[in-house]
Amino acid sequence: MKKNIALALVMMFFPVAVQAGDWNFENSLSAKTLYGYTDTDAKADSHHHLPSRLNAAFMAQYRFNDEYEAGAYVDLSYGIDQYLKDYNHGSWGEEVYGVFDSPYGKLVLGQSRNAAYQLGVSAPNVDMLNVNQSDVVNFISSPNLRRNRKGTAYRVLNSTDINTDGTALKASYISPEFGEGTMFGISYIPESYSRDGLISNHASYKNKAGYVAALYQSAEITGISLSGSLGAAYFDDADREVSLGLSAYRKGWTLGAGVRRTWVNHYDDALNKAYSGSIDGYDAWRDAFAYNAGIGYEFGPFKTALTYFYSKADGKKFEDKIIQFSNSYQFNKMFTIYAAAAHGDFTGKTESNKGYALITGLGVKF
């Protein structure tokens, strides 16, 4: 018994890949720390920021044969010094899900992203600040995004991919590639509220179901790799959503863009209806639009991207604009170096904030 416990502890903290017949076990530990100096209009903003995140991933797979495979996945995370405690459930977070893969497609059950998010295409991304759900707000605070003890408010969209349901429990199906680079996916979410989604826990529609569908297409034309995605979502009593993304790649260069539109119908729950503990404008994202665009280049271990993100709520002053120039260099299998410059311009109902941030950092993976 003690021997088994010791083995389990070793597997938790050190990366291993153990083969036992048709079983495969893997785990990893990673961390990312960023330092940023900012100069903003908001007097409450500090000039110095040091957000960090620790991630642990565990996987167990069983291969029935060359065509059928099942796996269980656990992704755990913990964040420090984050202004916006939302994209990963808060300071801490988890994703626990199972996958069954076959020639007929992939079935995903548990805490995972919906099919439109998984198949979504948008501006090129460097895994540092991210274009969608950008961590720039950890350095330049936006009055339109909040999740803390005072409540939750998403007054604008923070992604061109459909992320309303976050990692709420769901069932998703992703088809295999067929025809000329075509794939599709569907998701059913019994209860769309998730702590890393957009829905406030004060909203009456938080326990409603969601339905998501997505289409992905890729093609090769005269040496240019093209890809596109189309997503649609129906969240009961909340909103309707569509997303569209396009990308072109050639010899290390990527040009991409994404757009998302949400709207509320007359039979949906009232927009910005006051609830006990709610914040003004907490759900303005339900009637809004967002888009991003950018260009990126990748050469060996080096990645760079210049991107723009824009988001606005209909008929409201709520508006976010983010420009970022992000770079990463994978020094070896263990270390990645980051550097970025960003500018944020955020307009709220009664308060606004804008400024720039110079950011550097280090990623470590075991």
SEVEXTI-399107 format. One line per field, with one value per residue (C-alpha): residue number from 1; x, y, z. Coordinates in nm, 2 decimals, m for minus. Example, Ala and Ser with C-alpha at 12.3 -4.5 7.8 and 13.67 -1.06 7.14 Angstrom:
residues 2
nr = 1 | 2;
u = 1.23 | 1.37;
v = m0.45 | m0.11;
w = 0.78 | 0.71;
***
This chain:
residues 366
nr = 1 | 2 | 3 | 4 | 5 | 6 | 7 | 8 | 9 | 10 | 11 | 12 | 13 | 14 | 15 | 16 | 17 | 18 | 19 | 20 | 21 | 22 | 23 | 24 | 25 | 26 | 27 | 28 | 29 | 30 | 31 | 32 | 33 | 34 | 35 | 36 | 37 | 38 | 39 | 40 | 41 | 42 | 43 | 44 | 45 | 46 | 47 | 48 | 49 | 50 | 51 | 52 | 53 | 54 | 55 | 56 | 57 | 58 | 59 | 60 | 61 | 62 | 63 | 64 | 65 | 66 | 67 | 68 | 69 | 70 | 71 | 72 | 73 | 74 | 75 | 76 | 77 | 78 | 79 | 80 | 81 | 82 | 83 | 84 | 85 | 86 | 87 | 88 | 89 | 90 | 91 | 92 | 93 | 94 | 95 | 96 | 97 | 98 | 99 | 100 | 101 | 102 | 103 | 104 | 105 | 106 | 107 | 108 | 109 | 110 | 111 | 112 | 113 | 114 | 115 | 116 | 117 | 118 | 119 | 120 | 121 | 122 | 123 | 124 | 125 | 126 | 127 | 128 | 129 | 130 | 131 | 132 | 133 | 134 | 135 | 136 | 137 | 138 | 139 | 140 | 141 | 142 | 143 | 144 | 145 | 146 | 147 | 148 | 149 | 150 | 151 | 152 | 153 | 154 | 155 | 156 | 157 | 158 | 159 | 160 | 161 | 162 | 163 | 164 | 165 | 166 | 167 | 168 | 169 | 170 | 171 | 172 | 173 | 174 | 175 | 176 | 177 | 178 | 179 | 180 | 181 | 182 | 183 | 184 | 185 | 186 | 187 | 188 | 189 | 190 | 191 | 192 | 193 | 194 | 195 | 196 | 197 | 198 | 199 | 200 | 201 | 202 | 203 | 204 | 205 | 206 | 207 | 208 | 209 | 210 | 211 | 212 | 213 | 214 | 215 | 216 | 217 | 218 | 219 | 220 | 221 | 222 | 223 | 224 | 225 | 226 | 227 | 228 | 229 | 230 | 231 | 232 | 233 | 234 | 235 | 236 | 237 | 238 | 239 | 240 | 241 | 242 | 243 | 244 | 245 | 246 | 247 | 248 | 249 | 250 | 251 | 252 | 253 | 254 | 255 | 256 | 257 | 258 | 259 | 260 | 261 | 262 | 263 | 264 | 265 | 266 | 267 | 268 | 269 | 270 | 271 | 272 | 273 | 274 | 275 | 276 | 277 | 278 | 279 | 280 | 281 | 282 | 283 | 284 | 285 | 286 | 287 | 288 | 289 | 290 | 291 | 292 | 293 | 294 | 295 | 296 | 297 | 298 | 299 | 300 | 301 | 302 | 303 | 304 | 305 | 306 | 307 | 308 | 309 | 310 | 311 | 312 | 313 | 314 | 315 | 316 | 317 | 318 | 319 | 320 | 321 | 322 | 323 | 324 | 325 | 326 | 327 | 328 | 329 | 330 | 331 | 332 | 333 | 334 | 335 | 336 | 337 | 338 | 339 | 340 | 341 | 342 | 343 | 344 | 345 | 346 | 347 | 348 | 349 | 350 | 351 | 352 | 353 | 354 | 355 | 356 | 357 | 358 | 359 | 360 | 361 | 362 | 363 | 364 | 365 | 366;
u = 0.00 | 0.28 | 0.46 | 0.16 | 0.11 | 0.48 | 0.45 | 0.14 | 0.32 | 0.61 | 0.38 | 0.21 | 0.52 | 0.75 | 0.68 | 0.66 | 0.52 | 0.46 | 0.36 | 0.18 | 0.04 | m0.23 | m0.23 | m0.05 | 0.00 | 0.14 | 0.16 | 0.33 | 0.39 | 0.43 | 0.45 | 0.44 | 0.55 | 0.51 | 0.64 | 0.49 | 0.54 | 0.24 | 0.14 | m0.24 | m0.50 | m0.65 | m0.51 | m0.58 | m0.36 | m0.01 | 0.29 | 0.43 | 0.25 | 0.37 | 0.09 | 0.18 | 0.01 | 0.09 | m0.06 | m0.06 | m0.19 | m0.26 | m0.37 | m0.46 | m0.53 | m0.63 | m0.58 | m0.82 | m0.66 | m0.52 | m0.86 | m1.02 | m0.89 | m1.03 | m0.87 | m0.93 | m0.77 | m0.73 | m0.59 | m0.54 | m0.43 | m0.36 | m0.31 | m0.14 | m0.17 | m0.43 | m0.65 | m0.92 | m1.00 | m1.22 | m1.06 | m0.95 | m1.24 | m1.07 | m0.74 | m0.77 | m0.94 | m0.98 | m1.09 | m1.18 | m1.31 | m1.31 | m1.25 | m1.34 | m1.17 | m1.27 | m1.27 | m1.62 | m1.52 | m1.43 | m1.67 | m1.58 | m1.77 | m1.70 | m1.55 | m1.43 | m1.47 | m1.76 | m1.72 | m1.72 | m1.44 | m1.24 | m1.28 | m1.26 | m1.02 | m0.91 | m0.60 | m0.26 | m0.19 | 0.14 | 0.09 | 0.18 | m0.11 | m0.36 | m0.57 | m0.90 | m0.96 | m0.64 | m0.44 | m0.35 | m0.63 | m0.41 | m0.18 | m0.42 | m0.75 | m1.08 | m1.39 | m1.60 | m1.47 | m1.50 | m1.52 | m1.44 | m1.61 | m1.83 | m1.98 | m1.95 | m1.98 | m1.91 | m2.01 | m1.84 | m1.74 | m1.38 | m1.34 | m1.44 | m1.47 | m1.79 | m1.70 | m2.03 | m2.05 | m1.67 | m1.59 | m1.93 | m2.01 | m2.11 | m2.11 | m1.94 | m1.89 | m1.62 | m1.63 | m1.33 | m1.20 | m1.39 | m1.42 | m1.17 | m1.06 | m1.41 | m1.50 | m1.80 | m1.89 | m2.18 | m2.21 | m2.49 | m2.46 | m2.73 | m2.64 | m2.45 | m2.32 | m1.95 | m1.71 | m1.49 | m1.78 | m1.96 | m2.28 | m2.32 | m2.43 | m2.69 | m2.87 | m3.20 | m3.10 | m2.78 | m2.93 | m3.05 | m2.92 | m2.70 | m2.67 | m2.36 | m2.27 | m1.96 | m1.81 | m1.44 | m1.29 | m0.93 | m0.77 | m0.44 | m0.44 | m0.12 | 0.10 | m0.12 | m0.29 | m0.64 | m0.87 | m1.21 | m1.46 | m1.83 | m2.00 | m2.35 | m2.50 | m2.84 | m2.84 | m3.19 | m3.33 | m2.99 | m2.89 | m2.81 | m2.45 | m2.26 | m1.89 | m1.67 | m1.30 | m1.05 | m0.68 | m0.41 | m0.06 | 0.24 | 0.61 | 0.59 | 0.35 | m0.01 | m0.28 | m0.60 | m0.92 | m1.23 | m1.57 | m1.85 | m2.20 | m2.45 | m2.81 | m3.11 | m3.47 | m3.78 | m3.87 | m3.52 | m3.46 | m3.45 | m3.11 | m2.95 | m3.24 | m3.15 | m3.10 | m2.99 | m2.62 | m2.59 | m2.37 | m2.49 | m2.45 | m2.33 | m2.47 | m2.43 | m2.22 | m2.55 | m2.62 | m2.28 | m2.01 | m1.63 | m1.36 | m0.99 | m0.73 | m0.35 | m0.04 | 0.21 | 0.54 | 0.69 | 1.05 | 1.18 | 1.15 | 1.06 | 0.70 | 0.57 | 0.24 | 0.09 | m0.29 | m0.59 | m0.90 | m1.22 | m1.54 | m1.85 | m2.20 | m2.49 | m2.64 | m2.39 | m2.07 | m1.90 | m1.60 | m1.27 | m0.97 | m0.64 | m0.33 | m0.05 | 0.29 | 0.37 | 0.69 | 0.80 | 1.12 | 1.14 | 1.49 | 1.47 | 1.22 | 1.20 | 1.22 | 1.03 | 1.11 | 0.84 | 0.83 | 0.55 | 0.42 | 0.05 | m0.19 | m0.54 | m0.82 | m1.13 | m1.44 | m1.70 | m2.03 | m1.88 | m1.52 | m1.25 | m0.89 | m0.62 | m0.24 | 0.04 | 0.23 | 0.58 | 0.59 | 0.85 | 0.84 | 0.95 | 0.77 | 0.89 | 0.77 | 0.87;
v = 0.00 | 0.25 | 0.16 | 0.24 | 0.58 | 0.67 | 0.58 | 0.79 | 1.09 | 1.05 | 1.04 | 1.36 | 1.57 | 1.43 | 1.39 | 1.03 | 0.82 | 0.46 | 0.19 | m0.12 | m0.32 | m0.11 | 0.15 | 0.48 | 0.71 | 1.06 | 1.37 | 1.71 | 2.02 | 2.37 | 2.72 | 3.07 | 3.39 | 3.73 | 4.07 | 4.38 | 4.75 | 4.96 | 5.32 | 5.37 | 5.63 | 5.43 | 5.56 | 5.23 | 5.04 | 4.95 | 5.01 | 4.67 | 4.33 | 3.98 | 3.73 | 3.37 | 3.04 | 2.68 | 2.39 | 2.02 | 1.77 | 1.40 | 1.16 | 0.79 | 0.63 | 0.28 | 0.17 | m0.11 | m0.14 | 0.08 | 0.25 | 0.28 | 0.46 | 0.59 | 0.84 | 1.03 | 1.38 | 1.60 | 1.96 | 2.16 | 2.52 | 2.79 | 3.16 | 3.43 | 3.81 | 3.81 | 4.12 | 3.93 | 3.60 | 3.45 | 3.27 | 2.97 | 2.95 | 3.21 | 3.17 | 2.79 | 2.58 | 2.24 | 2.06 | 1.69 | 1.50 | 1.17 | 1.11 | 0.82 | 0.83 | 0.61 | 0.62 | 0.76 | 1.07 | 1.18 | 1.19 | 1.42 | 1.41 | 1.63 | 1.97 | 2.09 | 2.36 | 2.34 | 2.22 | 2.57 | 2.67 | 2.36 | 2.41 | 2.79 | 2.99 | 3.35 | 3.57 | 3.40 | 3.35 | 3.33 | 3.14 | 3.43 | 3.68 | 3.52 | 3.72 | 3.59 | 3.60 | 3.82 | 3.84 | 4.20 | 4.29 | 4.15 | 4.45 | 4.72 | 4.68 | 4.70 | 4.84 | 4.61 | 4.28 | 4.17 | 3.85 | 3.88 | 3.89 | 4.19 | 4.00 | 3.91 | 4.15 | 4.09 | 4.41 | 4.31 | 3.99 | 3.88 | 3.63 | 3.57 | 3.20 | 3.10 | 3.07 | 3.16 | 2.82 | 2.80 | 2.45 | 2.37 | 1.99 | 1.89 | 1.62 | 1.70 | 1.51 | 1.61 | 1.43 | 1.29 | 1.48 | 1.39 | 1.51 | 1.78 | 1.88 | 1.92 | 1.86 | 1.94 | 1.93 | 1.95 | 2.01 | 1.98 | 2.17 | 2.07 | 2.37 | 2.64 | 2.83 | 2.79 | 2.99 | 3.05 | 3.13 | 3.46 | 3.39 | 3.56 | 3.33 | 3.59 | 3.55 | 3.36 | 3.18 | 3.03 | 2.68 | 2.66 | 2.44 | 2.53 | 2.38 | 2.45 | 2.34 | 2.41 | 2.36 | 2.36 | 2.36 | 2.35 | 2.36 | 2.40 | 2.65 | 2.74 | 2.67 | 2.86 | 2.66 | 2.80 | 2.73 | 2.86 | 2.80 | 2.87 | 2.83 | 2.88 | 2.85 | 2.86 | 2.92 | 2.88 | 3.21 | 3.38 | 3.46 | 3.34 | 3.34 | 3.30 | 3.31 | 3.31 | 3.27 | 3.27 | 3.20 | 3.17 | 3.02 | 3.02 | 2.96 | 3.05 | 3.35 | 3.34 | 3.59 | 3.54 | 3.70 | 3.61 | 3.77 | 3.69 | 3.82 | 3.77 | 3.89 | 3.86 | 3.77 | 3.91 | 3.59 | 3.57 | 3.68 | 4.06 | 4.21 | 4.37 | 4.28 | 4.35 | 4.06 | 4.04 | 4.10 | 4.18 | 4.45 | 4.71 | 4.59 | 4.25 | 4.07 | 4.33 | 4.07 | 3.90 | 4.18 | 4.26 | 4.19 | 4.13 | 4.08 | 4.03 | 4.03 | 3.98 | 3.86 | 3.61 | 3.45 | 3.13 | 3.01 | 2.71 | 2.78 | 3.15 | 3.28 | 3.64 | 3.80 | 4.15 | 4.14 | 4.37 | 4.28 | 4.49 | 4.44 | 4.65 | 4.61 | 4.73 | 5.06 | 5.10 | 5.28 | 4.96 | 4.91 | 4.74 | 4.77 | 4.58 | 4.59 | 4.35 | 4.25 | 3.91 | 3.70 | 3.37 | 3.17 | 2.80 | 2.78 | 2.41 | 2.14 | 2.29 | 2.67 | 2.93 | 3.30 | 3.56 | 3.93 | 4.16 | 4.52 | 4.60 | 4.89 | 4.88 | 5.13 | 5.04 | 5.26 | 5.19 | 5.35 | 5.60 | 5.51 | 5.43 | 5.32 | 5.31 | 5.27 | 5.05 | 4.76 | 4.62 | 4.26 | 3.98 | 3.64 | 3.28 | 2.95 | 2.62 | 2.27 | 1.95;
w = 0.00 | 0.10 | m0.22 | m0.43 | m0.26 | m0.31 | m0.68 | m0.71 | m0.55 | m0.79 | m1.09 | m0.98 | m0.96 | m1.23 | m1.60 | m1.70 | m1.99 | m1.87 | m2.12 | m1.98 | m2.27 | m2.43 | m2.15 | m2.17 | m1.87 | m1.90 | m1.68 | m1.69 | m1.48 | m1.63 | m1.50 | m1.67 | m1.50 | m1.66 | m1.55 | m1.69 | m1.65 | m1.73 | m1.76 | m1.76 | m1.69 | m1.40 | m1.07 | m0.90 | m1.15 | m1.03 | m1.25 | m1.18 | m1.23 | m1.19 | m1.28 | m1.27 | m1.35 | m1.25 | m1.45 | m1.39 | m1.65 | m1.62 | m1.88 | m1.89 | m2.23 | m2.33 | m2.70 | m2.80 | m3.14 | m3.41 | m3.46 | m3.12 | m2.81 | m2.49 | m2.25 | m1.93 | m1.88 | m1.58 | m1.62 | m1.30 | m1.27 | m1.01 | m1.07 | m0.87 | m0.90 | m1.17 | m1.20 | m1.38 | m1.20 | m1.47 | m1.76 | m1.55 | m1.30 | m1.08 | m0.90 | m0.94 | m1.20 | m1.34 | m1.66 | m1.62 | m1.92 | m2.11 | m2.48 | m2.70 | m3.04 | m3.34 | m3.72 | m3.69 | m3.49 | m3.14 | m2.84 | m2.55 | m2.22 | m1.92 | m1.85 | m2.19 | m2.44 | m2.69 | m3.05 | m3.20 | m2.96 | m3.05 | m3.43 | m3.42 | m3.64 | m3.57 | m3.57 | m3.51 | m3.15 | m2.95 | m2.62 | m2.40 | m2.37 | m2.61 | m2.87 | m2.74 | m2.36 | m2.36 | m2.04 | m2.13 | m1.89 | m1.61 | m1.68 | m1.81 | m1.62 | m1.82 | m1.64 | m1.86 | m1.73 | m1.37 | m1.17 | m0.80 | m0.46 | m0.57 | m0.86 | m1.22 | m1.51 | m1.88 | m2.05 | m2.37 | m2.54 | m2.47 | m2.76 | m3.12 | m3.04 | m2.86 | m2.50 | m2.32 | m2.15 | m2.07 | m1.95 | m1.82 | m1.82 | m2.18 | m2.44 | m2.77 | m3.10 | m3.34 | m3.68 | m3.86 | m4.16 | m4.47 | m4.83 | m4.90 | m4.54 | m4.39 | m4.03 | m3.81 | m3.45 | m3.21 | m2.84 | m2.58 | m2.25 | m1.99 | m1.77 | m1.94 | m1.63 | m1.57 | m1.36 | m1.66 | m1.89 | m1.94 | m1.75 | m1.41 | m1.13 | m1.04 | m1.37 | m1.38 | m1.70 | m1.55 | m1.53 | m1.89 | m2.17 | m2.46 | m2.81 | m3.03 | m3.39 | m3.58 | m3.93 | m4.02 | m4.37 | m4.49 | m4.83 | m5.01 | m5.30 | m5.49 | m5.19 | m4.95 | m4.66 | m4.60 | m4.31 | m4.21 | m3.93 | m3.88 | m3.54 | m3.41 | m3.06 | m2.90 | m2.52 | m2.37 | m2.24 | m2.28 | m2.64 | m2.99 | m3.13 | m3.46 | m3.52 | m3.83 | m3.87 | m4.17 | m4.18 | m4.45 | m4.41 | m4.63 | m4.55 | m4.19 | m4.23 | m4.10 | m4.17 | m3.98 | m3.85 | m3.65 | m3.58 | m3.34 | m3.31 | m3.02 | m2.99 | m2.77 | m2.89 | m2.74 | m2.55 | m2.39 | m2.03 | m2.01 | m2.09 | m1.78 | m1.56 | m1.20 | m0.97 | m0.61 | m0.60 | m0.97 | m1.12 | m1.37 | m1.73 | m1.61 | m1.92 | m2.20 | m2.39 | m2.49 | m2.74 | m2.88 | m3.14 | m3.15 | m3.41 | m3.42 | m3.70 | m3.71 | m3.88 | m3.74 | m3.83 | m3.71 | m3.77 | m3.58 | m3.21 | m3.26 | m3.29 | m3.33 | m3.39 | m3.42 | m3.35 | m3.29 | m3.08 | m3.08 | m2.88 | m2.82 | m2.67 | m2.88 | m2.78 | m2.49 | m2.42 | m2.33 | m2.57 | m2.55 | m2.79 | m2.76 | m2.97 | m2.89 | m3.03 | m2.88 | m2.91 | m2.78 | m2.82 | m2.71 | m2.58 | m2.53 | m2.43 | m2.08 | m2.12 | m2.33 | m2.32 | m2.37 | m2.47 | m2.56 | m2.60 | m2.57 | m2.57 | m2.42 | m2.46 | m2.25 | m2.24 | m1.96 | m1.87 | m1.62 | m1.61 | m1.87 | m1.89 | m2.14 | m2.15 | m2.25 | m2.11 | m2.17 | m2.07 | m2.04 | m1.89 | m1.87 | m1.92 | m1.77 | m1.85 | m1.68;
***
